[in-house]
Amino acid sequence: MRPSPRTAALVGAALSVAALVGPAPTAAASTAPQPPAGRYLNLHQCVYHGPFLPTSFDLLTTLVPSKDGRFRAGTDVSDTPVPAAVCGPGDGNYQPSVYTAAEGYDLTAGRYLNLHQCVFWSDYDQDHLTTVVGTTDAKFVAGTNVSDSRDSAVSCGGGGTDLPIPLLSSATPLDLTAGRYLNLHQCMYYYDGYHDHFTTFAPSGDGRFKAGTNISDTPDTTPSCGAGDGRFQLIPVLSGVKALPLR
């Protein structure tokens, strides 16, 4: 069987952790918060690939530490933009993939964190891939940004042979002035029929897979996730939430 372009690239690739610098500092907008906790939201997108099976291939994405520390991600707020993604080693079967990436977002650049969630589907591999940053393979970028404008339409790469799924993708504007914490929720689902994990971090058009990411004065300690659709089931050990201080 001839491997798909995505599978071939991953088979031949070694662990690649992008060393990426966020956007250049700009003057703070009058409505933007000045978070003493740190100027940059560093999103660490840790993507792991599973075993190559005869009829399927599996990718899973984490942004925050889960109950299974083997798939942790180093997302944080800091005065320094992230130089590289910090990820767990995986579990031996699942290992970091070439779609692992990181990006630092300047929280003083505007009032809104526009969180873009891009979910792709491969018919060939029977697999989903979720991305949130703009610094991975160009086919799978997501348009997450900080701005004084609220994004209403999601911006995603074309996916190549993998197609973006509008129902599961979304742009969520989060008002950085609305509270002290960015509560980043991670909801991981799995369907054994495809041997396929996929992750959501925000609400989307399909409420069965919604994630409760929000900004609040209260730090969230338990992930809020949709129940799934009957086939794809929530995996609590790989789900999680991280309360990131904004000020």
DRENKOLRO-431943 format. One record per residue (C-alpha): y, x, z; residue in one letter; residue number from 1. Coordinates in steps of 0.25 Angstrom, whole numbers, plus 5000, padded with zeros to 4 digits. Example, Ala and Ser with C-alpha at 12.3 -4.5 7.8 and 13.67 -1.06 7.14 Angstrom:
BEGIN
<node><v>4982</v><u>5049</u><w>5031</w><res>A</res><n>1</n></node>
<node><v>4996</v><u>5055</u><w>5029</w><res>S</res><n>2</n></node>
***
This chain:
BEGIN
<node><v>5000</v><u>5000</u><w>5000</w><res>M</res><n>1</n></node>
<node><v>5014</v><u>5006</u><w>4996</w><res>R</res><n>2</n></node>
<node><v>5023</v><u>5006</u><w>5009</w><res>P</res><n>3</n></node>
<node><v>5036</v><u>4999</u><w>5008</w><res>S</res><n>4</n></node>
<node><v>5049</v><u>5008</u><w>5008</w><res>P</res><n>5</n></node>
<node><v>5051</v><u>5005</u><w>5023</w><res>R</res><n>6</n></node>
<node><v>5037</v><u>5009</u><w>5027</w><res>T</res><n>7</n></node>
<node><v>5037</v><u>5021</u><w>5019</w><res>A</res><n>8</n></node>
<node><v>5050</v><u>5026</u><w>5024</w><res>A</res><n>9</n></node>
<node><v>5045</v><u>5024</u><w>5039</w><res>L</res><n>10</n></node>
<node><v>5032</v><u>5030</u><w>5037</w><res>V</res><n>11</n></node>
<node><v>5038</v><u>5043</u><w>5032</w><res>G</res><n>12</n></node>
<node><v>5049</v><u>5043</u><w>5042</w><res>A</res><n>13</n></node>
<node><v>5050</v><u>5051</u><w>5055</w><res>A</res><n>14</n></node>
<node><v>5057</v><u>5046</u><w>5067</w><res>L</res><n>15</n></node>
<node><v>5072</v><u>5045</u><w>5063</w><res>S</res><n>16</n></node>
<node><v>5083</v><u>5042</u><w>5073</w><res>V</res><n>17</n></node>
<node><v>5096</v><u>5041</u><w>5067</w><res>A</res><n>18</n></node>
<node><v>5108</v><u>5049</u><w>5073</w><res>A</res><n>19</n></node>
<node><v>5119</v><u>5040</u><w>5070</w><res>L</res><n>20</n></node>
<node><v>5134</v><u>5039</u><w>5074</w><res>V</res><n>21</n></node>
<node><v>5141</v><u>5026</u><w>5076</w><res>G</res><n>22</n></node>
<node><v>5154</v><u>5022</u><w>5069</w><res>P</res><n>23</n></node>
<node><v>5166</v><u>5030</u><w>5071</w><res>A</res><n>24</n></node>
<node><v>5174</v><u>5026</u><w>5083</w><res>P</res><n>25</n></node>
<node><v>5186</v><u>5017</u><w>5081</w><res>T</res><n>26</n></node>
<node><v>5197</v><u>5011</u><w>5089</w><res>A</res><n>27</n></node>
<node><v>5192</v><u>5000</u><w>5098</w><res>A</res><n>28</n></node>
<node><v>5196</v><u>4986</u><w>5093</w><res>A</res><n>29</n></node>
<node><v>5205</v><u>4978</u><w>5103</w><res>S</res><n>30</n></node>
<node><v>5194</v><u>4968</u><w>5106</w><res>T</res><n>31</n></node>
<node><v>5183</v><u>4978</u><w>5107</w><res>A</res><n>32</n></node>
<node><v>5177</v><u>4982</u><w>5121</w><res>P</res><n>33</n></node>
<node><v>5179</v><u>4996</u><w>5126</w><res>Q</res><n>34</n></node>
<node><v>5165</v><u>4999</u><w>5132</w><res>P</res><n>35</n></node>
<node><v>5165</v><u>5010</u><w>5143</w><res>P</res><n>36</n></node>
<node><v>5150</v><u>5009</u><w>5142</w><res>A</res><n>37</n></node>
<node><v>5151</v><u>5016</u><w>5128</w><res>G</res><n>38</n></node>
<node><v>5158</v><u>5015</u><w>5115</w><res>R</res><n>39</n></node>
<node><v>5145</v><u>5014</u><w>5106</w><res>Y</res><n>40</n></node>
<node><v>5134</v><u>5004</u><w>5106</w><res>L</res><n>41</n></node>
<node><v>5122</v><u>5013</u><w>5101</w><res>N</res><n>42</n></node>
<node><v>5112</v><u>5005</u><w>5095</w><res>L</res><n>43</n></node>
<node><v>5098</v><u>5012</u><w>5094</w><res>H</res><n>44</n></node>
<node><v>5090</v><u>5005</u><w>5084</w><res>Q</res><n>45</n></node>
<node><v>5075</v><u>5010</u><w>5086</w><res>C</res><n>46</n></node>
<node><v>5066</v><u>5006</u><w>5075</w><res>V</res><n>47</n></node>
<node><v>5051</v><u>5009</u><w>5077</w><res>Y</res><n>48</n></node>
<node><v>5040</v><u>5008</u><w>5067</w><res>H</res><n>49</n></node>
<node><v>5026</v><u>5003</u><w>5070</w><res>G</res><n>50</n></node>
<node><v>5013</v><u>5007</u><w>5063</w><res>P</res><n>51</n></node>
<node><v>5011</v><u>5006</u><w>5048</w><res>F</res><n>52</n></node>
<node><v>5001</v><u>4994</u><w>5046</w><res>L</res><n>53</n></node>
<node><v>4994</v><u>4990</u><w>5033</w><res>P</res><n>54</n></node>
<node><v>5003</v><u>4978</u><w>5032</w><res>T</res><n>55</n></node>
<node><v>5015</v><u>4980</u><w>5041</w><res>S</res><n>56</n></node>
<node><v>5024</v><u>4989</u><w>5047</w><res>F</res><n>57</n></node>
<node><v>5033</v><u>4987</u><w>5060</w><res>D</res><n>58</n></node>
<node><v>5047</v><u>4991</u><w>5064</w><res>L</res><n>59</n></node>
<node><v>5053</v><u>4987</u><w>5078</w><res>L</res><n>60</n></node>
<node><v>5068</v><u>4990</u><w>5082</w><res>T</res><n>61</n></node>
<node><v>5073</v><u>4992</u><w>5096</w><res>T</res><n>62</n></node>
<node><v>5088</v><u>4993</u><w>5100</w><res>L</res><n>63</n></node>
<node><v>5086</v><u>4993</u><w>5116</w><res>V</res><n>64</n></node>
<node><v>5075</v><u>4998</u><w>5125</w><res>P</res><n>65</n></node>
<node><v>5063</v><u>4988</u><w>5126</w><res>S</res><n>66</n></node>
<node><v>5053</v><u>4987</u><w>5137</w><res>K</res><n>67</n></node>
<node><v>5045</v><u>4996</u><w>5129</w><res>D</res><n>68</n></node>
<node><v>5052</v><u>5009</u><w>5131</w><res>G</res><n>69</n></node>
<node><v>5045</v><u>5015</u><w>5119</w><res>R</res><n>70</n></node>
<node><v>5055</v><u>5007</u><w>5109</w><res>F</res><n>71</n></node>
<node><v>5068</v><u>5010</u><w>5117</w><res>R</res><n>72</n></node>
<node><v>5081</v><u>5011</u><w>5110</w><res>A</res><n>73</n></node>
<node><v>5093</v><u>5018</u><w>5115</w><res>G</res><n>74</n></node>
<node><v>5104</v><u>5008</u><w>5112</w><res>T</res><n>75</n></node>
<node><v>5116</v><u>5010</u><w>5121</w><res>D</res><n>76</n></node>
<node><v>5131</v><u>5010</u><w>5123</w><res>V</res><n>77</n></node>
<node><v>5138</v><u>5024</u><w>5123</w><res>S</res><n>78</n></node>
<node><v>5151</v><u>5032</u><w>5121</w><res>D</res><n>79</n></node>
<node><v>5143</v><u>5039</u><w>5110</w><res>T</res><n>80</n></node>
<node><v>5138</v><u>5034</u><w>5097</w><res>P</res><n>81</n></node>
<node><v>5123</v><u>5035</u><w>5096</w><res>V</res><n>82</n></node>
<node><v>5118</v><u>5048</u><w>5089</w><res>P</res><n>83</n></node>
<node><v>5103</v><u>5043</u><w>5087</w><res>A</res><n>84</n></node>
<node><v>5094</v><u>5032</u><w>5090</w><res>A</res><n>85</n></node>
<node><v>5086</v><u>5033</u><w>5104</w><res>V</res><n>86</n></node>
<node><v>5073</v><u>5026</u><w>5103</w><res>C</res><n>87</n></node>
<node><v>5060</v><u>5026</u><w>5110</w><res>G</res><n>88</n></node>
<node><v>5048</v><u>5033</u><w>5104</w><res>P</res><n>89</n></node>
<node><v>5040</v><u>5021</u><w>5101</w><res>G</res><n>90</n></node>
<node><v>5026</v><u>5018</u><w>5105</w><res>D</res><n>91</n></node>
<node><v>5018</v><u>5027</u><w>5096</w><res>G</res><n>92</n></node>
<node><v>5015</v><u>5016</u><w>5086</w><res>N</res><n>93</n></node>
<node><v>5030</v><u>5012</u><w>5084</w><res>Y</res><n>94</n></node>
<node><v>5039</v><u>5024</u><w>5082</w><res>Q</res><n>95</n></node>
<node><v>5054</v><u>5025</u><w>5078</w><res>P</res><n>96</n></node>
<node><v>5057</v><u>5023</u><w>5064</w><res>S</res><n>97</n></node>
<node><v>5067</v><u>5027</u><w>5053</w><res>V</res><n>98</n></node>
<node><v>5075</v><u>5014</u><w>5056</w><res>Y</res><n>99</n></node>
<node><v>5079</v><u>5019</u><w>5070</w><res>T</res><n>100</n></node>
<node><v>5094</v><u>5021</u><w>5071</w><res>A</res><n>101</n></node>
<node><v>5106</v><u>5021</u><w>5080</w><res>A</res><n>102</n></node>
<node><v>5121</v><u>5017</u><w>5079</w><res>E</res><n>103</n></node>
<node><v>5133</v><u>5018</u><w>5088</w><res>G</res><n>104</n></node>
<node><v>5142</v><u>5006</u><w>5087</w><res>Y</res><n>105</n></node>
<node><v>5157</v><u>5008</u><w>5093</w><res>D</res><n>106</n></node>
<node><v>5159</v><u>4997</u><w>5103</w><res>L</res><n>107</n></node>
<node><v>5174</v><u>4999</u><w>5102</w><res>T</res><n>108</n></node>
<node><v>5174</v><u>4996</u><w>5087</w><res>A</res><n>109</n></node>
<node><v>5175</v><u>4981</u><w>5088</w><res>G</res><n>110</n></node>
<node><v>5173</v><u>4968</u><w>5096</w><res>R</res><n>111</n></node>
<node><v>5159</v><u>4965</u><w>5091</w><res>Y</res><n>112</n></node>
<node><v>5146</v><u>4972</u><w>5090</w><res>L</res><n>113</n></node>
<node><v>5140</v><u>4966</u><w>5078</w><res>N</res><n>114</n></node>
<node><v>5125</v><u>4967</u><w>5079</w><res>L</res><n>115</n></node>
<node><v>5118</v><u>4967</u><w>5066</w><res>H</res><n>116</n></node>
<node><v>5103</v><u>4964</u><w>5067</w><res>Q</res><n>117</n></node>
<node><v>5095</v><u>4966</u><w>5054</w><res>C</res><n>118</n></node>
<node><v>5081</v><u>4962</u><w>5053</w><res>V</res><n>119</n></node>
<node><v>5073</v><u>4966</u><w>5040</w><res>F</res><n>120</n></node>
<node><v>5059</v><u>4962</u><w>5036</w><res>W</res><n>121</n></node>
<node><v>5049</v><u>4970</u><w>5027</w><res>S</res><n>122</n></node>
<node><v>5039</v><u>4961</u><w>5020</w><res>D</res><n>123</n></node>
<node><v>5031</v><u>4974</u><w>5016</w><res>Y</res><n>124</n></node>
<node><v>5030</v><u>4979</u><w>5031</w><res>D</res><n>125</n></node>
<node><v>5030</v><u>4965</u><w>5037</w><res>Q</res><n>126</n></node>
<node><v>5041</v><u>4970</u><w>5047</w><res>D</res><n>127</n></node>
<node><v>5055</v><u>4968</u><w>5052</w><res>H</res><n>128</n></node>
<node><v>5065</v><u>4979</u><w>5055</w><res>L</res><n>129</n></node>
<node><v>5078</v><u>4976</u><w>5064</w><res>T</res><n>130</n></node>
<node><v>5090</v><u>4985</u><w>5063</w><res>T</res><n>131</n></node>
<node><v>5104</v><u>4984</u><w>5070</w><res>V</res><n>132</n></node>
<node><v>5111</v><u>4997</u><w>5066</w><res>V</res><n>133</n></node>
<node><v>5117</v><u>5002</u><w>5053</w><res>G</res><n>134</n></node>
<node><v>5111</v><u>5016</u><w>5054</w><res>T</res><n>135</n></node>
<node><v>5097</v><u>5015</u><w>5049</w><res>T</res><n>136</n></node>
<node><v>5091</v><u>5014</u><w>5035</w><res>D</res><n>137</n></node>
<node><v>5102</v><u>5008</u><w>5027</w><res>A</res><n>138</n></node>
<node><v>5092</v><u>4997</u><w>5022</w><res>K</res><n>139</n></node>
<node><v>5091</v><u>4992</u><w>5037</w><res>F</res><n>140</n></node>
<node><v>5105</v><u>4994</u><w>5042</w><res>V</res><n>141</n></node>
<node><v>5112</v><u>4983</u><w>5051</w><res>A</res><n>142</n></node>
<node><v>5127</v><u>4981</u><w>5052</w><res>G</res><n>143</n></node>
<node><v>5129</v><u>4982</u><w>5067</w><res>T</res><n>144</n></node>
<node><v>5143</v><u>4985</u><w>5070</w><res>N</res><n>145</n></node>
<node><v>5155</v><u>4984</u><w>5080</w><res>V</res><n>146</n></node>
<node><v>5167</v><u>4976</u><w>5075</w><res>S</res><n>147</n></node>
<node><v>5178</v><u>4967</u><w>5078</w><res>D</res><n>148</n></node>
<node><v>5172</v><u>4957</u><w>5069</w><res>S</res><n>149</n></node>
<node><v>5159</v><u>4949</u><w>5071</w><res>R</res><n>150</n></node>
<node><v>5149</v><u>4951</u><w>5061</w><res>D</res><n>151</n></node>
<node><v>5142</v><u>4938</u><w>5056</w><res>S</res><n>152</n></node>
<node><v>5133</v><u>4943</u><w>5045</w><res>A</res><n>153</n></node>
<node><v>5122</v><u>4953</u><w>5047</w><res>V</res><n>154</n></node>
<node><v>5123</v><u>4966</u><w>5039</w><res>S</res><n>155</n></node>
<node><v>5109</v><u>4973</u><w>5036</w><res>C</res><n>156</n></node>
<node><v>5103</v><u>4983</u><w>5026</w><res>G</res><n>157</n></node>
<node><v>5096</v><u>4977</u><w>5014</w><res>G</res><n>158</n></node>
<node><v>5082</v><u>4982</u><w>5020</w><res>G</res><n>159</n></node>
<node><v>5076</v><u>4987</u><w>5007</w><res>G</res><n>160</n></node>
<node><v>5062</v><u>4981</u><w>5006</w><res>T</res><n>161</n></node>
<node><v>5065</v><u>4975</u><w>5020</w><res>D</res><n>162</n></node>
<node><v>5073</v><u>4962</u><w>5020</w><res>L</res><n>163</n></node>
<node><v>5084</v><u>4958</u><w>5030</w><res>P</res><n>164</n></node>
<node><v>5080</v><u>4945</u><w>5037</w><res>I</res><n>165</n></node>
<node><v>5093</v><u>4937</u><w>5039</w><res>P</res><n>166</n></node>
<node><v>5087</v><u>4928</u><w>5049</w><res>L</res><n>167</n></node>
<node><v>5084</v><u>4939</u><w>5059</w><res>L</res><n>168</n></node>
<node><v>5096</v><u>4948</u><w>5056</w><res>S</res><n>169</n></node>
<node><v>5110</v><u>4945</u><w>5062</w><res>S</res><n>170</n></node>
<node><v>5124</v><u>4950</u><w>5065</w><res>A</res><n>171</n></node>
<node><v>5128</v><u>4947</u><w>5080</w><res>T</res><n>172</n></node>
<node><v>5142</v><u>4950</u><w>5084</w><res>P</res><n>173</n></node>
<node><v>5143</v><u>4954</u><w>5099</w><res>L</res><n>174</n></node>
<node><v>5156</v><u>4953</u><w>5106</w><res>D</res><n>175</n></node>
<node><v>5158</v><u>4967</u><w>5113</w><res>L</res><n>176</n></node>
<node><v>5168</v><u>4960</u><w>5122</w><res>T</res><n>177</n></node>
<node><v>5159</v><u>4949</u><w>5127</w><res>A</res><n>178</n></node>
<node><v>5152</v><u>4957</u><w>5138</w><res>G</res><n>179</n></node>
<node><v>5149</v><u>4970</u><w>5145</w><res>R</res><n>180</n></node>
<node><v>5135</v><u>4971</u><w>5139</w><res>Y</res><n>181</n></node>
<node><v>5128</v><u>4971</u><w>5125</w><res>L</res><n>182</n></node>
<node><v>5115</v><u>4966</u><w>5128</w><res>N</res><n>183</n></node>
<node><v>5106</v><u>4970</u><w>5116</w><res>L</res><n>184</n></node>
<node><v>5093</v><u>4962</u><w>5115</w><res>H</res><n>185</n></node>
<node><v>5081</v><u>4967</u><w>5108</w><res>Q</res><n>186</n></node>
<node><v>5070</v><u>4957</u><w>5104</w><res>C</res><n>187</n></node>
<node><v>5057</v><u>4962</u><w>5098</w><res>M</res><n>188</n></node>
<node><v>5047</v><u>4953</u><w>5091</w><res>Y</res><n>189</n></node>
<node><v>5034</v><u>4956</u><w>5085</w><res>Y</res><n>190</n></node>
<node><v>5024</v><u>4948</u><w>5076</w><res>Y</res><n>191</n></node>
<node><v>5010</v><u>4953</u><w>5075</w><res>D</res><n>192</n></node>
<node><v>5007</v><u>4947</u><w>5062</w><res>G</res><n>193</n></node>
<node><v>5016</v><u>4957</u><w>5055</w><res>Y</res><n>194</n></node>
<node><v>5015</v><u>4968</u><w>5066</w><res>H</res><n>195</n></node>
<node><v>5031</v><u>4967</u><w>5066</w><res>D</res><n>196</n></node>
<node><v>5041</v><u>4969</u><w>5077</w><res>H</res><n>197</n></node>
<node><v>5056</v><u>4965</u><w>5075</w><res>F</res><n>198</n></node>
<node><v>5068</v><u>4965</u><w>5084</w><res>T</res><n>199</n></node>
<node><v>5080</v><u>4957</u><w>5086</w><res>T</res><n>200</n></node>
<node><v>5093</v><u>4961</u><w>5093</w><res>F</res><n>201</n></node>
<node><v>5102</v><u>4949</u><w>5091</w><res>A</res><n>202</n></node>
<node><v>5102</v><u>4934</u><w>5087</w><res>P</res><n>203</n></node>
<node><v>5099</v><u>4931</u><w>5073</w><res>S</res><n>204</n></node>
<node><v>5096</v><u>4919</u><w>5064</w><res>G</res><n>205</n></node>
<node><v>5082</v><u>4917</u><w>5070</w><res>D</res><n>206</n></node>
<node><v>5084</v><u>4914</u><w>5084</w><res>G</res><n>207</n></node>
<node><v>5069</v><u>4916</u><w>5087</w><res>R</res><n>208</n></node>
<node><v>5072</v><u>4931</u><w>5087</w><res>F</res><n>209</n></node>
<node><v>5086</v><u>4932</u><w>5093</w><res>K</res><n>210</n></node>
<node><v>5090</v><u>4943</u><w>5103</w><res>A</res><n>211</n></node>
<node><v>5100</v><u>4940</u><w>5113</w><res>G</res><n>212</n></node>
<node><v>5110</v><u>4952</u><w>5111</w><res>T</res><n>213</n></node>
<node><v>5123</v><u>4949</u><w>5118</w><res>N</res><n>214</n></node>
<node><v>5135</v><u>4954</u><w>5125</w><res>I</res><n>215</n></node>
<node><v>5137</v><u>4950</u><w>5139</w><res>S</res><n>216</n></node>
<node><v>5142</v><u>4954</u><w>5153</w><res>D</res><n>217</n></node>
<node><v>5128</v><u>4953</u><w>5157</w><res>T</res><n>218</n></node>
<node><v>5117</v><u>4964</u><w>5154</w><res>P</res><n>219</n></node>
<node><v>5105</v><u>4957</u><w>5148</w><res>D</res><n>220</n></node>
<node><v>5092</v><u>4962</u><w>5154</w><res>T</res><n>221</n></node>
<node><v>5082</v><u>4953</u><w>5146</w><res>T</res><n>222</n></node>
<node><v>5081</v><u>4952</u><w>5131</w><res>P</res><n>223</n></node>
<node><v>5084</v><u>4938</u><w>5125</w><res>S</res><n>224</n></node>
<node><v>5075</v><u>4936</u><w>5112</w><res>C</res><n>225</n></node>
<node><v>5071</v><u>4925</u><w>5104</w><res>G</res><n>226</n></node>
<node><v>5056</v><u>4920</u><w>5105</w><res>A</res><n>227</n></node>
<node><v>5052</v><u>4924</u><w>5091</w><res>G</res><n>228</n></node>
<node><v>5046</v><u>4915</u><w>5080</w><res>D</res><n>229</n></node>
<node><v>5031</v><u>4914</u><w>5085</w><res>G</res><n>230</n></node>
<node><v>5027</v><u>4925</u><w>5076</w><res>R</res><n>231</n></node>
<node><v>5036</v><u>4936</u><w>5081</w><res>F</res><n>232</n></node>
<node><v>5036</v><u>4937</u><w>5096</w><res>Q</res><n>233</n></node>
<node><v>5045</v><u>4943</u><w>5106</w><res>L</res><n>234</n></node>
<node><v>5041</v><u>4957</u><w>5111</w><res>I</res><n>235</n></node>
<node><v>5047</v><u>4958</u><w>5125</w><res>P</res><n>236</n></node>
<node><v>5043</v><u>4973</u><w>5127</w><res>V</res><n>237</n></node>
<node><v>5051</v><u>4977</u><w>5115</w><res>L</res><n>238</n></node>
<node><v>5062</v><u>4968</u><w>5117</w><res>S</res><n>239</n></node>
<node><v>5074</v><u>4972</u><w>5126</w><res>G</res><n>240</n></node>
<node><v>5089</v><u>4971</u><w>5130</w><res>V</res><n>241</n></node>
<node><v>5099</v><u>4981</u><w>5133</w><res>K</res><n>242</n></node>
<node><v>5112</v><u>4978</u><w>5140</w><res>A</res><n>243</n></node>
<node><v>5122</v><u>4988</u><w>5134</w><res>L</res><n>244</n></node>
<node><v>5136</v><u>4990</u><w>5142</w><res>P</res><n>245</n></node>
<node><v>5148</v><u>4988</u><w>5134</w><res>L</res><n>246</n></node>
<node><v>5158</v><u>4990</u><w>5145</w><res>R</res><n>247</n></node>
***
